[in-house]
Each structure stands twice: as C-alpha cells, then as structure tokens.
Amino acid sequence: MSLDGNSRERLVPEHIMPDDVRGGETLQLHLERYEFAATHLRPRRILDIACGAGYGTRLLADRHPDAVEALGIDISDDVVDHARSHYGGPRVEYRVGDGMRFSDPDGFDTIVSLETIEHVPDPAGFISRLMALLRPGGVFIGSVPTTPSVDANPNHLHDFTESSFRSMLKPHGLTEIAHFRQTQPFDVIPLLRRTEARTADLRSGLVSYYLSHPSALVRRLGSTISHGFTNRYITIVWQRPD
C-alpha cells in the first residue's frame, strides 16, 4: 500500500499542505485522541495497533518516559518505513503486521486502537485478539466514529453507535473508566463536488449505493436530523481486572 498523504485513511503530518484546512483539522482530532490516551495508559509495554504514520506511537512514548517500550504495528510496509524514519526512538519500535493475526508472548499493559475497528471485517474477533494480548490490570483504549461512515467511505466496513461499541466490549469483563467525545463539522458542498484533496477516496455512485442499501440512507438521514453536518467520534478507556 502506497503512502498517500491525501488519503483520509493515511494521515501523514509531513504531507499536509498549509492550505489543506481539512487535513489539519483531522490531524488535530487524531492528536487529541492520542493525548487523551496518554493520560490513561499504563506504563511498561504499550501497543499501538494500526499505528499509521507513527506520530501517535511516538507521542505515547514521549508522554511516558517510564514506559519500557512503545510498539506500533501497521499492515503497510510503506507506512512502517515512514514511521521508522520520522518517529523512531530508543523506546519506540515499528513493525509490519496484521492486527487480526498479530501475537506477542509477553502481552501489553496498554493497547491503543484508534479509528481502526470500523475497518476490519470482524470487529468482535479483532477485539478478542487484542484482549488476548492485554495483561491483567491493563487498559484498552479504542475509538470509532459514532455517526454513519460506511455509506460515504468505502474503506469503512461497519457503522457504530456509542451503545454498539460498548456492547462489543461487554463480554470481556472490562470496566469503562473514561471516555472522550469529539465532533467535526463538515461542509457538504465541497464533499459532493470533490473539490478538496481528501475527498478522492470517497465512495462514487452514492445515489446508486443508497438505492441498493436503503437502511444506510435511513441512518444517514437520522444522523443528519440529530446532529447536522457533523462527524462524531468517541474514544473509550477500559481496564481489565488485576
């Protein structure tokens, strides 16, 4: 997979142009999530699954100099090469890996998965894989969009609400200890006209999609009536019992 700085799915700070207002706003949302995660993580071993360009993994390590290791995993060779060259450090490591297959015999005190779960074919299986890697007393920090996104973004496979996201973690016996909501307004006209750089990978043929997926149209209309033209996100911190 190439390192595309204009992709909504591969946010690369070094590739965001000064006039890319939307890109700058999106980066700020990502950084705010990582800053929130950093205030709740447990030191020693940190896993950032689907770490992307690597800036968030480095932020987590920098906020916790007592951490033994921060490990970023991403499925893209190009992204991991970029992370190593721009955000590597003595306590930070990046590896190529698939989150659905990644394993580690030692486990982790903190596992972070931000804006990833909506991409995987089997979210519940993905969570179970991560739970197998979480040490007793450790924390899992995950985020998802909570307004519809599958209709517009073909890279997203699942829509979540706050309730459905929480329900997915319930079988694992974790306790929610904190959450962080974010709202991102958007202008629908540039999106429909695809005049912004980051709209290139939006779904084409949206009318045809809605005709064949009427429930997606219902979700979109309901979200717009409730929240206007905004994308909403939640990041939740769960702790495993000791």
N, C-alpha and C positions, 0 to 999 in steps of 0.2 A: 504494500500500500504506500503510495507516494505521500510526501509531507506537504499537504496542500494548505497554505496559510489562509486561503479564502473559504475553507470548508467550515460549516457550522459544527462539524464533529471533531475537527482537529485544530483547536485553538492554539496558535503558536505566537507568543508575545512578540518575538523578534520580527514577525512578518506582518504585524498590524500597522497599517499606514496611518499617518497623523489625521487624515481626513476620513478614516473608517470609524465613524462615531459608534455605529452598532457593534463593531468588533471590540472597541474599547469598553463599551458598556457590558458586553458579555464577559470580557476578561475580568472586569471588576466584580461581577457576580461570582465567578469562579474563585477569585482570590478571597472574597468574603466567606465563601463556604470553607475554604481551607483554613482561614483564620479562625473561624468558629470551631472547626475540627481540632485545631491545635490547642484550643483552650480546654478540651475534654479528653485528649488522648492520654494513654498510659505509656510511660517511657519504656525503654529497653528495645523491643523489636516492633517495628511499625511496617505494615504492608499497605501500599497504595496500589490497588488493583485497577487496571486500565488507567495508568498514570498519564497517558498522553505525552505532551512535550516535556514533562518532568518538573515544571516550575513548582507545582504543588507539593510534590515529594520533598523537594529541597526546602520549601517553606516549613513543612512539618519538622524536618530535622533541625533547621536553624532556630525554631522556636523552643526546641527541647535539646539543648546541648548534652543533657544527661542520657539521651537515648543512645543505645548501643548501635543500632542500625536502622536505617530507613530504606526499604526496598520498594522500588517502583517496577511494576510489571505492565507491559503492553504488548499487544499482538503484532504491532507493526515494527519491522526492522528499522525503517527509516526514522520513525518517531523515537525509538530507543537510542539510535545513534545520535540524534539531536539532543536528547536528554543527557546522554553521557558527556557530550562535548560542551553543553551550555550550563548544566546544573549538577554535574558530578561533584563529589567531595569525599573526604576521608570516611564519613559515616553514611554516605549515600551511594546506593548501588541500583543500577537499572538492568533489567533482563527482559528478553523477549519471551513471552509466554501467553497461553490462552487461559483466561480466568476460569473457564469451565473444566480445565484439566490440571491447573497448577496445584502442586502439592509441596509441602515442606515438613520435614520430620520434627522440627523444633517448635513450630507454631508461632503465633504472634500475640503480643499484648494489645495491639491496636490494629484493626483492619479498617481501611477507608475505601469506600466505593462511591464516588460522586458522579452523578449523571451517566451511569453505566447500565443499571439494571434494566432500563427500558429498551436497551439494545439487544439483549441476549434472548435466544429462542425460549429458554426455560428459566424464567426468573426464580421460581421456587427451588429448582435444582442448583442454580448459581448460589443462592443464599445458603443452601445446605452445604455446598462445597466450602464456602467461606467459614461457616460455623465449625466445620471440622478442623479449621486452622486456628480458631480463636482459643487462646489459653483461658483457664479459669480466672475469673476476675477481670478479664479483658473487656474492651469496648469495641463495638462495631458502629461505625459512623457511615450512614448511607444517605444519598439524596436522589430524588426523582422529580420530574415535572408533575404537577398535580392538575394542570389543565390539559386538554387534549393536544396531542402532538403527532400521533400516528398518521392522521389524515394529511398533514402538510409535510411531514418529514419521513421519507421512505426508509431512513436509517433507524427509525424507532419502530419497535415491534409490539409495544404494549403501552396502553394508557393506564395511568394510576390516579386514584384519589388518595387523600391522606388516609382514609379509612382502609382502603385496599392495601396500601403499602404497610400499614401497621399490622394488618391481619396476616400478611405473609411472614412476619417475624414471630407471631404469637406462638406457633408450635415449638419454638426453640427455647422457651423459658427465660428470655432476656427481660430486663426491666428498662423501660424508657426513662432516661434521666434528664434529657434536654432536647429541645427542637428549635429550629431556626427557619422562619418563612421568608421568602423573597418574592417580589413582584417586579416584572419587567414589562412596562408598556411598549406597544409597538404600533407603528403606522401601517395600516393595511394596504394603502395605495402603493407604496414602493415595493411591498412584498408581491402584490398581484402583478405589477409591471416588471418585477425582477430587475430593478434599477440599482439595487445595492449588491456589492461584491459577494456577500454571504448568502444570497438567495439562489445561487446557481444550482445547489443540490436540493432545492425544494421540489416536492412532487409535481410533475407535469400532469396535465389532464385531470385537474382536481374535480371538475364537474362530473366527468365520467366515473371517477372514484366514488363520489358521493352517490351517484345513481346505483352503483353496484354494492355500496356499503352504506345504506340509509341510516343505520344506527350511528355511524361516525358523524353524519350530518346532524343528527339529533344531539349528540354530545357537544358538537361544536356550537350549535345554536344555544344550547343550555348554558354552556360556559360563557358565551358572549353576553347573554342576557344577565348572568350573575356577576360577571367580573369585567365586562367590557373587553376592549382590545388589549389584553394583558396575558403574558405567560407567568404562571405561578409555580413556585418550587418549594419543596420542604427538605430540610436536612435534619435527620433524627439521630440521636446518640442512644444506643442501647448498651447495657452492661450485663455480662454473664456472671452468674453467682460464683463465689470463690469455691 
